[in-house]
Amino acid sequence: MKISLTALILLLFGISLFGQNLLVNGSFEKKNKDFAEAWVGHSGTPDHIHLDDTSHPNVIAQRQFIDLKGQNRGFMGIVLTQKGSEIFYQQLSEPLLKGEIYELQVKVLANMWCQTGLELITVAVSPSPLALPLKSPVKCLKLRAATEQIPFGKWTRVKVIFKARGNERFISFGNFNGANAAVIRSAGELIELGAGRSCSYIIFDDVELKFAEGPKPPEEPTKIILEDFLFASGSFSLFPESAPMLDSVYHILSAIDKSITITGYTDNVGSIEENKVLSQRRAEQVRASLVSRGFAEELITTKGMHELNPIMSNDTELGRQKNRRVEITIDEQ
């Protein structure tokens, strides 16, 4: 099985984080200037409500709806309208892993003008921030309470378990795709119908994103491909920036504890004879790097394959950069 080093590290990283919240400041307790630390207001003006900030008008307005007996002092609030809602998001420190099962849960409070309660909470996980204005339906998760409805004035935990598509890096909270349309009213209707028949504001607290089950241990790789970060064109000297990645390679190979073959490759710049020498020296450089970190030298074989077996076309700079690589093959015995 071939696997890129990055993918292998992400799988191992996921196992180490099992049971931990993948979100920073999910309780909204920490402030960064006028907003919750690690969170970004994306559409409208989401409220970071902190009960210690008594000068903020939203704090005064929300006090009667928030249980002051609890230890939490920070919350996030958004306005819901018939055309959508305010949105806030966070960028994850690592992307979600394809095929892994996650659980997302959050405490919500159907607040001012929400006496009718809410049906569900919608959250989007995406590779990039949602493009505004929203012109098409948003692929989103639907979080529901254990009861049929999220009641007014009572902290309620909602959750969803989902399988990641892979590479999701942003999590956005809002009211997407017309959710809760049956209870959301326009500003004029709020006055006409009265508070008991409308919904306009919701408060969030204690957001948690975790692995729902431990990620499956990665299959033992037969080949690790080190791409586009080791060498400049025509050079066998390692870039200094490659050191952290080579540290990871060493730890992975040490855990496997098998003999390996390191194969160096080049792009098609220069003659075949020059590239034969260059690719061999690149393989030897990686060997020396691993040996200096503690890997047994007698377990390593090196060879240079010059410009053979390109993984991309050499007609572009990106392709040539990808082809200046080293592959580490792990012996079966």
C-alpha beads as a LAMMPS data file, in Angstrom:
LAMMPS data file: protein, C-alpha beads

333 atoms
332 bonds

1 atom types
1 bond types

-500.0 500.0 xlo xhi
-500.0 500.0 ylo yhi
-500.0 500.0 zlo zhi

Masses

1 110.0

Atoms # bond

1 1 1 0.000 0.000 0.000
2 1 1 1.343 3.384 -1.020
3 1 1 0.626 6.256 1.344
4 1 1 1.807 9.836 1.453
5 1 1 3.622 10.817 4.603
6 1 1 1.083 13.536 5.323
7 1 1 -1.837 11.082 5.266
8 1 1 -0.041 8.670 7.563
9 1 1 0.780 11.389 10.080
10 1 1 -2.846 12.595 10.085
11 1 1 -4.096 9.096 10.924
12 1 1 -1.630 8.749 13.776
13 1 1 -2.516 12.267 14.930
14 1 1 -6.205 11.342 14.986
15 1 1 -5.599 8.326 17.204
16 1 1 -3.748 10.483 19.731
17 1 1 -6.695 12.924 19.884
18 1 1 -9.420 10.343 20.494
19 1 1 -11.732 11.693 23.225
20 1 1 -10.427 15.251 23.014
21 1 1 -12.392 18.258 21.799
22 1 1 -11.055 19.205 18.360
23 1 1 -12.354 22.762 18.777
24 1 1 -10.538 25.536 20.615
25 1 1 -12.491 27.587 23.174
26 1 1 -15.691 25.633 22.627
27 1 1 -17.022 27.105 25.877
28 1 1 -16.506 30.682 24.575
29 1 1 -14.936 31.661 27.893
30 1 1 -11.784 33.213 26.401
31 1 1 -11.985 36.628 24.790
32 1 1 -9.816 38.164 22.078
33 1 1 -10.566 41.871 22.040
34 1 1 -14.332 42.059 21.377
35 1 1 -14.926 38.476 20.250
36 1 1 -14.458 34.890 21.366
37 1 1 -10.913 33.653 20.979
38 1 1 -10.383 31.294 17.983
39 1 1 -13.820 32.145 16.535
40 1 1 -14.646 34.457 13.613
41 1 1 -17.837 36.400 12.920
42 1 1 -18.607 35.609 9.268
43 1 1 -22.033 37.037 8.462
44 1 1 -23.905 39.760 10.301
45 1 1 -22.705 40.584 13.816
46 1 1 -22.784 37.441 15.997
47 1 1 -22.665 38.306 19.686
48 1 1 -19.974 37.081 22.016
49 1 1 -21.820 37.411 25.302
50 1 1 -19.571 37.438 28.364
51 1 1 -21.336 38.003 31.649
52 1 1 -18.302 39.703 33.168
53 1 1 -18.611 42.474 30.586
54 1 1 -21.456 44.358 32.270
55 1 1 -21.135 47.367 29.946
56 1 1 -22.195 45.417 26.855
57 1 1 -25.903 45.921 26.052
58 1 1 -26.343 42.307 24.975
59 1 1 -25.179 41.103 28.373
60 1 1 -27.826 43.169 30.110
61 1 1 -30.500 41.899 27.713
62 1 1 -29.493 38.257 28.004
63 1 1 -28.997 37.968 31.765
64 1 1 -32.620 37.048 32.400
65 1 1 -32.356 34.125 29.974
66 1 1 -29.020 32.648 31.053
67 1 1 -28.655 30.487 34.146
68 1 1 -26.315 32.557 36.296
69 1 1 -25.838 29.617 38.665
70 1 1 -23.686 27.837 36.106
71 1 1 -19.919 28.234 35.946
72 1 1 -19.828 29.319 32.313
73 1 1 -19.653 33.033 31.667
74 1 1 -19.151 33.114 27.885
75 1 1 -21.657 32.340 25.129
76 1 1 -22.301 33.007 21.431
77 1 1 -25.583 34.401 20.138
78 1 1 -26.985 34.822 16.626
79 1 1 -30.104 36.360 15.114
80 1 1 -32.278 34.170 12.897
81 1 1 -34.324 35.676 10.063
82 1 1 -36.510 34.334 7.276
83 1 1 -33.651 34.928 4.828
84 1 1 -30.969 33.206 6.887
85 1 1 -28.994 34.069 9.970
86 1 1 -25.785 35.434 11.332
87 1 1 -22.863 33.020 11.019
88 1 1 -19.708 32.368 13.038
89 1 1 -17.002 29.796 12.393
90 1 1 -13.691 28.301 13.497
91 1 1 -10.823 26.887 11.447
92 1 1 -9.815 23.451 12.713
93 1 1 -6.169 22.899 13.582
94 1 1 -6.223 19.711 11.453
95 1 1 -8.649 18.639 8.697
96 1 1 -11.182 15.907 9.368
97 1 1 -10.113 12.443 8.228
98 1 1 -11.998 10.840 5.356
99 1 1 -14.294 8.038 6.467
100 1 1 -13.813 8.630 10.199
101 1 1 -16.850 8.964 12.476
102 1 1 -17.235 12.166 14.518
103 1 1 -19.708 13.412 17.093
104 1 1 -20.677 17.086 17.257
105 1 1 -22.690 18.319 20.216
106 1 1 -23.573 21.736 21.597
107 1 1 -25.770 23.270 24.278
108 1 1 -28.317 25.727 22.882
109 1 1 -30.834 28.109 24.387
110 1 1 -33.898 29.189 22.415
111 1 1 -33.874 32.759 23.633
112 1 1 -35.681 36.059 23.077
113 1 1 -38.813 35.698 20.940
114 1 1 -38.343 31.927 20.773
115 1 1 -41.242 30.778 22.970
116 1 1 -42.324 28.388 20.232
117 1 1 -38.956 26.650 20.483
118 1 1 -36.755 25.352 17.671
119 1 1 -36.808 22.275 15.473
120 1 1 -33.082 21.750 14.952
121 1 1 -29.636 23.356 14.736
122 1 1 -27.689 23.422 11.461
123 1 1 -23.887 23.381 11.241
124 1 1 -21.683 23.289 8.134
125 1 1 -18.289 21.569 7.960
126 1 1 -16.395 22.515 4.814
127 1 1 -12.896 22.635 3.262
128 1 1 -13.007 26.454 3.173
129 1 1 -15.092 29.251 4.724
130 1 1 -18.612 29.498 3.304
131 1 1 -18.718 31.870 0.348
132 1 1 -20.981 34.845 1.013
133 1 1 -23.640 35.656 0.106
134 1 1 -25.017 32.122 0.231
135 1 1 -26.443 31.538 -3.249
136 1 1 -27.071 27.798 -3.088
137 1 1 -28.015 25.237 -0.425
138 1 1 -25.322 24.549 2.148
139 1 1 -24.247 20.988 2.874
140 1 1 -24.834 20.926 6.596
141 1 1 -25.298 18.714 9.613
142 1 1 -28.630 18.670 11.452
143 1 1 -28.340 18.559 15.234
144 1 1 -31.437 17.542 17.145
145 1 1 -32.461 17.244 20.775
146 1 1 -33.501 13.997 22.457
147 1 1 -37.022 15.462 22.615
148 1 1 -39.055 16.416 19.552
149 1 1 -38.286 20.100 19.945
150 1 1 -35.684 22.424 21.446
151 1 1 -37.796 24.145 24.120
152 1 1 -37.781 27.845 24.917
153 1 1 -35.755 29.105 27.880
154 1 1 -34.064 25.801 28.760
155 1 1 -30.487 24.805 27.972
156 1 1 -30.759 21.789 25.681
157 1 1 -28.000 19.563 24.333
158 1 1 -28.246 18.708 20.649
159 1 1 -25.916 16.434 18.726
160 1 1 -25.228 14.554 15.518
161 1 1 -22.897 11.695 14.577
162 1 1 -21.480 11.887 11.045
163 1 1 -18.878 10.433 8.705
164 1 1 -16.332 12.937 7.388
165 1 1 -15.968 13.337 3.636
166 1 1 -12.350 14.299 4.268
167 1 1 -10.375 17.557 4.330
168 1 1 -13.073 19.583 6.129
169 1 1 -11.186 22.412 7.846
170 1 1 -13.926 24.879 8.862
171 1 1 -16.989 24.527 11.084
172 1 1 -19.707 27.173 10.705
173 1 1 -22.769 27.782 12.884
174 1 1 -25.893 29.390 11.423
175 1 1 -29.431 28.689 10.342
176 1 1 -29.004 27.187 6.862
177 1 1 -31.330 26.063 4.063
178 1 1 -34.529 27.419 5.597
179 1 1 -34.242 25.402 8.806
180 1 1 -36.775 26.365 11.497
181 1 1 -38.821 28.208 8.853
182 1 1 -42.051 27.315 10.627
183 1 1 -41.154 29.393 13.678
184 1 1 -39.098 32.267 12.238
185 1 1 -40.989 35.476 11.530
186 1 1 -40.129 38.846 10.017
187 1 1 -39.535 41.871 12.212
188 1 1 -43.017 43.181 11.430
189 1 1 -44.630 39.889 12.359
190 1 1 -42.731 39.828 15.633
191 1 1 -44.636 42.905 16.702
192 1 1 -47.942 41.796 15.235
193 1 1 -47.933 38.194 16.461
194 1 1 -46.192 38.780 19.778
195 1 1 -43.295 36.952 21.334
196 1 1 -45.202 33.760 21.925
197 1 1 -45.492 32.925 18.220
198 1 1 -42.083 33.745 16.796
199 1 1 -38.402 32.922 16.950
200 1 1 -35.476 35.227 16.443
201 1 1 -32.436 34.541 18.665
202 1 1 -30.429 31.528 19.799
203 1 1 -27.467 31.159 22.183
204 1 1 -24.703 28.541 21.966
205 1 1 -22.406 27.087 24.621
206 1 1 -20.096 24.093 25.187
207 1 1 -19.452 23.135 21.575
208 1 1 -17.606 19.803 21.277
209 1 1 -16.322 17.993 18.194
210 1 1 -14.792 14.602 18.942
211 1 1 -14.065 11.257 17.361
212 1 1 -17.186 9.166 17.938
213 1 1 -15.012 6.094 17.929
214 1 1 -11.268 5.619 17.827
215 1 1 -9.850 6.067 14.325
216 1 1 -8.871 2.782 12.761
217 1 1 -5.125 2.208 13.060
218 1 1 -3.506 2.849 9.693
219 1 1 -2.478 -0.172 7.705
220 1 1 1.222 -0.706 7.799
221 1 1 2.473 1.033 4.647
222 1 1 4.654 -0.708 2.078
223 1 1 5.851 2.584 0.611
224 1 1 6.110 6.167 1.889
225 1 1 6.404 8.919 -0.700
226 1 1 8.242 12.090 0.295
227 1 1 7.181 14.716 -2.230
228 1 1 8.084 18.285 -3.179
229 1 1 9.762 19.468 -0.017
230 1 1 13.231 17.904 0.072
231 1 1 15.370 19.281 -2.747
232 1 1 15.797 22.172 -5.141
233 1 1 16.269 21.399 -8.832
234 1 1 19.774 20.071 -9.512
235 1 1 20.596 19.740 -5.805
236 1 1 20.906 16.860 -3.343
237 1 1 21.123 19.114 -0.276
238 1 1 18.083 18.835 1.941
239 1 1 16.021 21.941 2.561
240 1 1 16.210 22.919 6.279
241 1 1 12.393 23.005 6.281
242 1 1 12.371 19.236 5.681
243 1 1 13.697 18.447 9.199
244 1 1 10.290 18.138 10.977
245 1 1 8.956 15.845 8.252
246 1 1 12.076 13.667 8.416
247 1 1 11.623 13.475 12.194
248 1 1 8.160 12.040 11.548
249 1 1 9.537 9.577 8.971
250 1 1 12.078 8.348 11.494
251 1 1 9.441 7.766 14.202
252 1 1 7.153 5.918 11.782
253 1 1 9.932 3.669 10.475
254 1 1 11.271 2.992 13.965
255 1 1 7.842 1.736 15.028
256 1 1 7.678 -0.594 12.014
257 1 1 11.265 -1.820 12.596
258 1 1 11.898 -3.393 9.188
259 1 1 14.579 -3.008 6.543
260 1 1 13.898 -0.338 3.920
261 1 1 14.967 0.740 0.435
262 1 1 15.344 4.454 -0.227
263 1 1 14.961 5.403 -3.897
264 1 1 15.837 8.844 -5.186
265 1 1 14.247 10.468 -8.243
266 1 1 14.818 13.625 -10.277
267 1 1 12.886 15.702 -12.785
268 1 1 13.949 15.660 -16.441
269 1 1 16.217 18.702 -16.246
270 1 1 19.815 17.685 -17.116
271 1 1 21.291 14.575 -18.709
272 1 1 20.407 11.022 -17.727
273 1 1 23.930 10.380 -16.444
274 1 1 23.864 13.503 -14.285
275 1 1 20.448 12.590 -12.933
276 1 1 21.555 9.030 -12.115
277 1 1 24.245 10.452 -9.840
278 1 1 21.928 13.120 -8.451
279 1 1 19.113 10.688 -7.610
280 1 1 21.536 8.324 -5.864
281 1 1 22.946 11.161 -3.793
282 1 1 19.444 12.255 -2.814
283 1 1 18.688 8.758 -1.550
284 1 1 21.976 8.752 0.381
285 1 1 21.152 12.128 1.927
286 1 1 17.869 10.803 3.282
287 1 1 19.648 7.689 4.558
288 1 1 22.213 9.834 6.378
289 1 1 19.410 11.917 7.858
290 1 1 17.597 8.849 9.219
291 1 1 20.808 7.287 10.543
292 1 1 21.685 10.525 12.351
293 1 1 18.310 10.282 14.090
294 1 1 18.987 6.722 15.264
295 1 1 17.700 4.402 12.534
296 1 1 19.925 1.346 12.001
297 1 1 22.179 1.909 8.976
298 1 1 22.363 -1.825 8.207
299 1 1 18.595 -1.830 7.551
300 1 1 18.866 0.709 4.708
301 1 1 19.521 0.146 0.994
302 1 1 19.695 3.071 -1.425
303 1 1 19.367 3.442 -5.185
304 1 1 18.920 6.217 -7.734
305 1 1 16.374 5.965 -10.543
306 1 1 17.002 9.407 -12.115
307 1 1 13.890 10.616 -14.049
308 1 1 12.182 7.233 -14.366
309 1 1 8.643 6.633 -13.035
310 1 1 7.462 10.270 -12.862
311 1 1 4.328 10.785 -10.789
312 1 1 3.395 13.932 -12.758
313 1 1 4.263 15.402 -16.125
314 1 1 7.629 17.177 -16.256
315 1 1 6.095 19.797 -18.563
316 1 1 5.181 22.070 -15.636
317 1 1 7.128 23.450 -12.691
318 1 1 4.675 21.794 -10.301
319 1 1 5.163 18.441 -12.018
320 1 1 8.961 18.736 -11.906
321 1 1 8.776 19.679 -8.219
322 1 1 6.631 16.618 -7.457
323 1 1 9.041 14.354 -9.344
324 1 1 12.039 15.531 -7.285
325 1 1 11.123 13.049 -4.604
326 1 1 12.308 10.146 -2.501
327 1 1 10.342 6.923 -1.990
328 1 1 10.933 4.632 0.977
329 1 1 9.889 1.036 0.354
330 1 1 9.421 -1.160 3.432
331 1 1 10.476 -4.763 3.023
332 1 1 7.826 -7.410 3.679
333 1 1 10.088 -9.527 5.910

Bonds

1 1 1 2
2 1 2 3
3 1 3 4
4 1 4 5
5 1 5 6
6 1 6 7
7 1 7 8
8 1 8 9
9 1 9 10
10 1 10 11
11 1 11 12
12 1 12 13
13 1 13 14
14 1 14 15
15 1 15 16
16 1 16 17
17 1 17 18
18 1 18 19
19 1 19 20
20 1 20 21
21 1 21 22
22 1 22 23
23 1 23 24
24 1 24 25
25 1 25 26
26 1 26 27
27 1 27 28
28 1 28 29
29 1 29 30
30 1 30 31
31 1 31 32
32 1 32 33
33 1 33 34
34 1 34 35
35 1 35 36
36 1 36 37
37 1 37 38
38 1 38 39
39 1 39 40
40 1 40 41
41 1 41 42
42 1 42 43
43 1 43 44
44 1 44 45
45 1 45 46
46 1 46 47
47 1 47 48
48 1 48 49
49 1 49 50
50 1 50 51
51 1 51 52
52 1 52 53
53 1 53 54
54 1 54 55
55 1 55 56
56 1 56 57
57 1 57 58
58 1 58 59
59 1 59 60
60 1 60 61
61 1 61 62
62 1 62 63
63 1 63 64
64 1 64 65
65 1 65 66
66 1 66 67
67 1 67 68
68 1 68 69
69 1 69 70
70 1 70 71
71 1 71 72
72 1 72 73
73 1 73 74
74 1 74 75
75 1 75 76
76 1 76 77
77 1 77 78
78 1 78 79
79 1 79 80
80 1 80 81
81 1 81 82
82 1 82 83
83 1 83 84
84 1 84 85
85 1 85 86
86 1 86 87
87 1 87 88
88 1 88 89
89 1 89 90
90 1 90 91
91 1 91 92
92 1 92 93
93 1 93 94
94 1 94 95
95 1 95 96
96 1 96 97
97 1 97 98
98 1 98 99
99 1 99 100
100 1 100 101
101 1 101 102
102 1 102 103
103 1 103 104
104 1 104 105
105 1 105 106
106 1 106 107
107 1 107 108
108 1 108 109
109 1 109 110
110 1 110 111
111 1 111 112
112 1 112 113
113 1 113 114
114 1 114 115
115 1 115 116
116 1 116 117
117 1 117 118
118 1 118 119
119 1 119 120
120 1 120 121
121 1 121 122
122 1 122 123
123 1 123 124
124 1 124 125
125 1 125 126
126 1 126 127
127 1 127 128
128 1 128 129
129 1 129 130
130 1 130 131
131 1 131 132
132 1 132 133
133 1 133 134
134 1 134 135
135 1 135 136
136 1 136 137
137 1 137 138
138 1 138 139
139 1 139 140
140 1 140 141
141 1 141 142
142 1 142 143
143 1 143 144
144 1 144 145
145 1 145 146
146 1 146 147
147 1 147 148
148 1 148 149
149 1 149 150
150 1 150 151
151 1 151 152
152 1 152 153
153 1 153 154
154 1 154 155
155 1 155 156
156 1 156 157
157 1 157 158
158 1 158 159
159 1 159 160
160 1 160 161
161 1 161 162
162 1 162 163
163 1 163 164
164 1 164 165
165 1 165 166
166 1 166 167
167 1 167 168
168 1 168 169
169 1 169 170
170 1 170 171
171 1 171 172
172 1 172 173
173 1 173 174
174 1 174 175
175 1 175 176
176 1 176 177
177 1 177 178
178 1 178 179
179 1 179 180
180 1 180 181
181 1 181 182
182 1 182 183
183 1 183 184
184 1 184 185
185 1 185 186
186 1 186 187
187 1 187 188
188 1 188 189
189 1 189 190
190 1 190 191
191 1 191 192
192 1 192 193
193 1 193 194
194 1 194 195
195 1 195 196
196 1 196 197
197 1 197 198
198 1 198 199
199 1 199 200
200 1 200 201
201 1 201 202
202 1 202 203
203 1 203 204
204 1 204 205
205 1 205 206
206 1 206 207
207 1 207 208
208 1 208 209
209 1 209 210
210 1 210 211
211 1 211 212
212 1 212 213
213 1 213 214
214 1 214 215
215 1 215 216
216 1 216 217
217 1 217 218
218 1 218 219
219 1 219 220
220 1 220 221
221 1 221 222
222 1 222 223
223 1 223 224
224 1 224 225
225 1 225 226
226 1 226 227
227 1 227 228
228 1 228 229
229 1 229 230
230 1 230 231
231 1 231 232
232 1 232 233
233 1 233 234
234 1 234 235
235 1 235 236
236 1 236 237
237 1 237 238
238 1 238 239
239 1 239 240
240 1 240 241
241 1 241 242
242 1 242 243
243 1 243 244
244 1 244 245
245 1 245 246
246 1 246 247
247 1 247 248
248 1 248 249
249 1 249 250
250 1 250 251
251 1 251 252
252 1 252 253
253 1 253 254
254 1 254 255
255 1 255 256
256 1 256 257
257 1 257 258
258 1 258 259
259 1 259 260
260 1 260 261
261 1 261 262
262 1 262 263
263 1 263 264
264 1 264 265
265 1 265 266
266 1 266 267
267 1 267 268
268 1 268 269
269 1 269 270
270 1 270 271
271 1 271 272
272 1 272 273
273 1 273 274
274 1 274 275
275 1 275 276
276 1 276 277
277 1 277 278
278 1 278 279
279 1 279 280
280 1 280 281
281 1 281 282
282 1 282 283
283 1 283 284
284 1 284 285
285 1 285 286
286 1 286 287
287 1 287 288
288 1 288 289
289 1 289 290
290 1 290 291
291 1 291 292
292 1 292 293
293 1 293 294
294 1 294 295
295 1 295 296
296 1 296 297
297 1 297 298
298 1 298 299
299 1 299 300
300 1 300 301
301 1 301 302
302 1 302 303
303 1 303 304
304 1 304 305
305 1 305 306
306 1 306 307
307 1 307 308
308 1 308 309
309 1 309 310
310 1 310 311
311 1 311 312
312 1 312 313
313 1 313 314
314 1 314 315
315 1 315 316
316 1 316 317
317 1 317 318
318 1 318 319
319 1 319 320
320 1 320 321
321 1 321 322
322 1 322 323
323 1 323 324
324 1 324 325
325 1 325 326
326 1 326 327
327 1 327 328
328 1 328 329
329 1 329 330
330 1 330 331
331 1 331 332
332 1 332 333
